Amino acid sequence: MQFGIFSVGQVSTDPATGRVQSEHDKIRMMVRLARRAEEVGLDVFATGEHHNPPFVPSSPTTLLGYVAAQTERLVLSTATTLITTNDPVKIAEDYATLQHLSDGRTDLMMGRGNTAPVYPWFGKDIRDGIDLAIENYHLLHRLWREDVVDWKGQHRTALQGFTATPRPLDGVPPFVWHGSIRSPEIAEQAAYYGDGFFHNNIFWPMEHVQRMIALYRRRYEHYGHGSADQAIVGLGGQVYMRPKAADAIREFRPYFDTSYVYANGPSLEETMKTTPLTVGTPEQVVERTLAFRDAVGDYQRQLFTLDLGLPEEAVMEQIDILGEEVVPVLRKEFAIGRPAHVPDAPTHASLLTAKNAKSDDDKEGATR
């Protein structure tokens, strides 16, 4: 099972000091967070994609390419790649390039984002959101698997004899997770292609998460990719930890109350009760996270967000606690009782092995 962190890249003002973070500081901070994640033994670093203040990660491949040069093992992902407003041709080429630069340590999560104005900014209509997600991904899927593509759709100009360059590393496209918190059509799409489904459930009650993942698992099996419990599932979460729960709540509350995403909403206590936000001890985070498996079954990827408004030194401390006190326990506990037929999260190495095995089987079948 993979464990890691993701950042939405929010520039913030520290309520304790009044210090206003600059865009430059936030971008450089995200790089340092990724490096620390690898140092403490985490598996994944993911960045969001936003095109509006107070967020900075408008160019995920640039950021992740820079991180790739400074890390050796970390899987580099997106927490959202806007499949609706980005050109699928450009996605195909940008992420294949990142895949080569990172020696295969690349995957991505397709999503529609949560900022309605982004559609007209890129010449799209939000009313076409689902259609764009489905059509654009269908084209992207082909661009990575066919050397020459002829294509015609409703939302971009047609392609004739087009080859996306560079081709995916070793002929293996980056693994794709489809991220959605509310749209069953996206769970259906993930199941249809046999891709992963990532439910970034930081704002949603577990009952809703259960319904969406159950739908994805049923449809994954329906399309013949394996049994429902072999479907590739990822979950998000948010944590803040201290040795004493009261200290964690006291320290985190000012950041929660002034957060861009939480301000003017339910209280900290209500949010902790109704969503996976866990503010408390490392032991409480372990207990809460293990309960996710009880709700959705064995899954493959768990990502935590830590930096919504917090200063860098506090986020670094949280990464250290994750790496030293939380993730080692979660690895051990999640392994207990995990059926042998439930796969790990796909990596470039595992996908390449599967591709080569299929090629060998095809050759053997042709000689019979």
N, C-alpha and C positions, 0 to 999 in steps of 0.2 A: 504493500500500500504506500502511496506517495503522500507526503506531508509538505506543506510549504506555506508561503505568505503571498498575499496580493495587495497591491496598492492602487487606489483610484487616483492618486496623484493630486490630492487637494492641497492647495496653498491655504494657510490658515494664520490666524492671529492667536498667540498664546494668551489665554485669559489670565494666567498667573503673572505674566511679566508685561503684557501688552506688546510684545515684540511681533512685528509683522514679517512673516516669512516671504522672501522674494521667490520669483519663479526659478531663478538660477539656483538658489539654495535648495528648493524642493527637488529639482531635477537631479542635482548632485547627491542629495540625500537618498533618493531612490536607488541610485547606483550603489551607495554604501550599504543600504539595507540588503540588497541582493548579495553583495559580497559576504556580509555577516551571516546571512541565511546559509550560504554554502559552508562557511567556517564552522557553524555549530551543527552541521549534519542534516540540514533540511534538504528536501529533494527538488522543490519547485519555487521559482519566483515568477509572478505574473503581474502584468500592468494593465490597467484599464485603458480605454481610448475615449478621450473627451476633446471637444473642440470649443469649449467655452470656459471662461473664468468661473470659479476659482481653481480650475484644474489645469494641469500642464501636459499630460501625456497625449498630445495630438499626433505624435509620430512614434508608435510603439516599436516598429522595426529598427528605427535609429537608436532608441534607448536600449533595446535588447541586444542589438549588434554590438554596442559599446560594452554592455555587461558581458557578452559572450567572450570578448577579448580579455576579460579580467577574471574569468572563472573557468573551471575545468570540468565540473561534474553536474552543475545545476541545470535542470530542465527549465528552459525559458519559454514562457507562455504569455498569452494575453488573457486578461479577465473579461475582456470584450473586444472583439474585432467587429466593426460595424459593417455587416454584410449587406445592409440595406442602402447605405449611402456611399460606400466605397465601390469602385469599379472592380469586379471580380478578376479582370485581367491583371490589374495592378496588384491585387492581393496575391494572386498566383505567383507573380514575379518577385514581389517584395519578400514574401515568406519563404519562397524557395531559395532566394539569396541568403536570407538569415539562416536557413537550414544548412547551407554549405558553410557559412562562416562559423557556425556553432558546432560543426561536425555532427549534425543530426539532433542536437539538444533543443529542438524546437517543436512546439505544438501550439494550437490556438483555439480560442473559444469564440464561436460565432454568436453574435447577439444583435439586437436592434437598438440597444441603448435606452436611456431613460430621459433624454432631452428632446422634446418635440421639435424645437426650432432647428435642430440639426438637419432635418429633411430639406427645407427650402434653402438652407445654406449651401447644400450640394445639389440643388436643382431637382429634388425629389418631393413627392407628396406623401405626407404621413398616412393618408388613407390607403396608400399602396404598401404599407409596411410589411404585412405578411406575404403578399405576392412578391415583393422585392426580395425578401429573405429566401423564399423558396426558389425563385427563378435564378437569382444571382448565385446561390450555392450550387444549383444544378450545373451551371456553367463552370464554376470554379472546380467542381468535382471532375468534370470532363477535362478541363485544361491541365490538370495534374496527372491525368491517366491516359490521355491520347496525345500523340505527338503532333497530329494535325487535326484541327477542329473546324468544322463547318457548323455554324450555329445561328439561329434566329429566334429572338424573343420579343417581349413587349416593352422592355424598359431600357434597352440600349441598342446601339447600332449592331447590325449583323456582322458575323465574322465569316470569312472565306479563306480556307487553307491557312489558318493561323496557328503558329507554334509559340507558346509561352516560353520565354527563356529567363534564367536557366531552367533546365529540367530538374525535377526533384532529385535530391541526392540518392544515389544507388537505385534510382527508379522507384523510390518509396516516398509518397507524399507525406507531409507532416500530418500527424494525427489530429483530428478535429473533434472538439467538444462543441455541442450546441447548447448555449446558455439561455435559459428562459426561466422566469419566475411566475409567469401568468398565462402563457399561450400554449394550449394543448397541440396546436398545429406544429410547433417547434419540437415538442417531444415526439410527435409522429414523424417528423422529418429526420430526427436523429435515429430513430428506430429503423426507418426505411433504408438508410444508408449503412446501418450497422456501426454508426459513429457513437461517440460518448455523449452523455447528457449531463450537464453541470447545472445544478440548481443552486444559485447563489442566494441562499435562504436567509440572509442576515436580517431582513425586514419582515419575514413571513412566519406564521405559526406552523408548527410541524404537521398539523393535519393537512394543510394545503400542500406542503412538500410531499407528504406521503401519497396523496392522490396523483400528483404529477409524475412522480417516479414510478408509481405502480402502472400508470398508463404507458409510460415509456417501456417498462420491462415487458408488459404484455405484448406490445406491438413489436418489440425487438424479436421476441420468440415467434410471433406471427409471420414475420418476414424471413424466418429461417436462419438467423444468425447464431442461434444457440438457445439454450434454455433461458427463461426469464432471469434467473439468478446469475447468469453469466453476462448480462448487460453491463456496460461500462458507465458507472455513476460517479459523479463528483459532487461535493457539498462545500459551501462556504460557511464562514463563521466569524465572529468578532470577539476578542477577549482582551481583558486587562487584568493583570495578576499581581498580587502581593502576598507575603506570608500570612497576613491577616485579612480576612474579607472586608472588615470595616475600613481598613486603610485603603484597600483597592477602590471601594465605593467612594470614599471621601476624596481621593486623588482624581478619580476619573470623572466625577460629577461635573466640574466646571467645563471640561472638554466636551462632554455630552451635551450640556445645556447650551453651549455656543456653537455646536457643530452645524455645518451647512446642511447636513442631511437629517439631523435629529431635532434641531431647534424648532420650537413651536409645535412639537408633536407630543405624544404620550410621555409620561415621566420616565426617568431611568428605571425605576422599580417596575413599572408596567411593561416597559420594553424588554427588560430582562425576563419577565414572566411569560410574555407571549411570543418572543423570538429567541433565536439561539445566542443573542448577546449574553456573554458570561463575564461578569465582573466579580472577582473573588480570588480564591486561592488556586494554586496549580492543581491541587487535588479536586477542586470543584470543576475545573475545566476538563480534567480527565473524565470525571464522572459524567458530565454533561455531554461530552463528545462521544463517549462510548454508548450513550443512550441513542445517538443518531442511528447506530447500527440496528438497535432494537426496533426503530421506527421504519427504516427503509431497506434493511437487509445488508449483507456484506457489500461494501463499495470500494472504489479504487483510489480516490483522491480526496484529501481534506485540505482546504486552504483557509488560512485565517487572515483577516485584515487587522492591522495594529495601529495604523498611523493617521486615523481620521482626526486631525487637529493636534495630535500630541507632538511635543518637541522631540528632536532626534535622539537625545540621550535616553529618554523614556522608552522610545520604540526599540532602541538597541537593547535595553534591559529586558524588554518583553521577548525579543528574539532569543536572547540568551536563556531565559526561563523556558521557552518552548523547547529549545534544543537540549537543555540539560535536565529538565524535570518533567516535561509533559510528553514530548514525542517519544522518548524511549519507552515510557510506560504504555503509551497508545500502541506502539508497534507490537509490543509483547502481547497486550490484551486483545488487539484486533486479530492477531494470528491464532489465538485460541479458538478452536472450533470452526475455523474457516475451511469450508469444503475444498478439497484438492482441485475440483473442476472449476472453481471460481477463479478467473484470470486476474493477474496483476494489471496495473495500468499500462497500456501500450507505450513502448518506447521505440525509437528508431531501430535499435538493435533487435527487439522482439519482432517488429514488423518486417525487417529485412530477413530474419530467420524464417518467418512464415512464408514470405515471398519465395525464398530459395527452395523451401520444402515443397511448395506447390509446383514450382518449375520442375523439380526432380520427379515429382509424381506424374506430371504431364508427360515428361520425356519417357518415363518408364511405361506409362499407358500407351504411348504411341508405338513402342517397340513390341508390344504384346501381339 
